[in-house]
Amino acid sequence: EEKEEDVLRDLRLFLRNIVETLLVDRRFKIFSKPVDIEEVPDYMMVIKKPMDLSTLLTNIDEHKYSTIREFLADADLIWKNALEYNPDSDPLDRHIRHRACALKDRIQTFIRDGLGEDFMSLCEEIKKSR
Ligand SMILES: COC(=O)[C@H](Cc1ccco1)c1ccncc1
């Protein structure tokens, strides 16, 4: 019978595949590393919890996520932060907001296509039991 550790390992493999696919997608290069605080000194005053694709990958390898919901809470920060920090009507802001929306949709499609409902609830059950 599949042990809990096997389910969590399957989750990490699934999540790693998502993030590695996003990391090679040229549309999302701007999201692959933390925003450079030297370049953007006020970023940390506006954005309370920065997030990026490389940090997501490190978190997965450090067993930080035991459910899809916990992973999505961090993954969604990437595009939400971009929409929040880049709200203006100038072309640069519009361009990164367009990419942020593409990232949001791409993540949703991975989750919808990749997982059965039962796998998601199985991970939630394991978390509750701990
Ligand atoms: C996720 O990346 C960002 O939110 C930064 C914010 C930023 C503004 C100025 C420098 O950096 C960004 C970088 C490049 N192009 C658009 C925005």
The ligand as an SDF file (V2000), in Angstrom:
LIG
                    3D

 17 18  0  0  0  0  0  0  0  0999 V2000
    9.0150   40.5500  -10.9070 C   0  0  0  0  0  0  0  0  0  0  0  0
    9.8570   41.6450  -11.2920 O   0  0  0  0  0  0  0  0  0  0  0  0
    9.4420   42.8900  -10.8800 C   0  0  0  0  0  0  0  0  0  0  0  0
    8.3830   43.1250  -10.3120 O   0  0  0  0  0  0  0  0  0  0  0  0
   10.4590   43.9530  -11.2110 C   0  0  0  0  0  0  0  0  0  0  0  0
   10.1500   45.2560  -10.5040 C   0  0  0  0  0  0  0  0  0  0  0  0
   11.0930   46.2550  -11.0130 C   0  0  0  0  0  0  0  0  0  0  0  0
   10.7790   47.5080  -11.3700 C   0  0  0  0  0  0  0  0  0  0  0  0
   11.9480   48.1160  -11.7680 C   0  0  0  0  0  0  0  0  0  0  0  0
   12.9430   47.1830  -11.6520 C   0  0  0  0  0  0  0  0  0  0  0  0
   12.4250   46.0340  -11.1920 O   0  0  0  0  0  0  0  0  0  0  0  0
   10.4500   44.1450  -12.6980 C   0  0  0  0  0  0  0  0  0  0  0  0
   11.5960   43.7730  -13.4150 C   0  0  0  0  0  0  0  0  0  0  0  0
   11.5970   43.9300  -14.7860 C   0  0  0  0  0  0  0  0  0  0  0  0
   10.5410   44.4530  -15.4550 N   0  0  0  0  0  0  0  0  0  0  0  0
    9.4210   44.7990  -14.7510 C   0  0  0  0  0  0  0  0  0  0  0  0
    9.3610   44.6700  -13.3560 C   0  0  0  0  0  0  0  0  0  0  0  0
  1  2  1  0
  2  3  1  0
  3  4  2  0
  3  5  1  0
  5  6  1  0
  5 12  1  0
  6  7  1  0
  7  8  2  0
  7 11  1  0
  8  9  1  0
  9 10  2  0
 10 11  1  0
 12 13  1  0
 12 17  2  0
 13 14  2  0
 14 15  1  0
 15 16  2  0
 16 17  1  0
M  END
$$$$
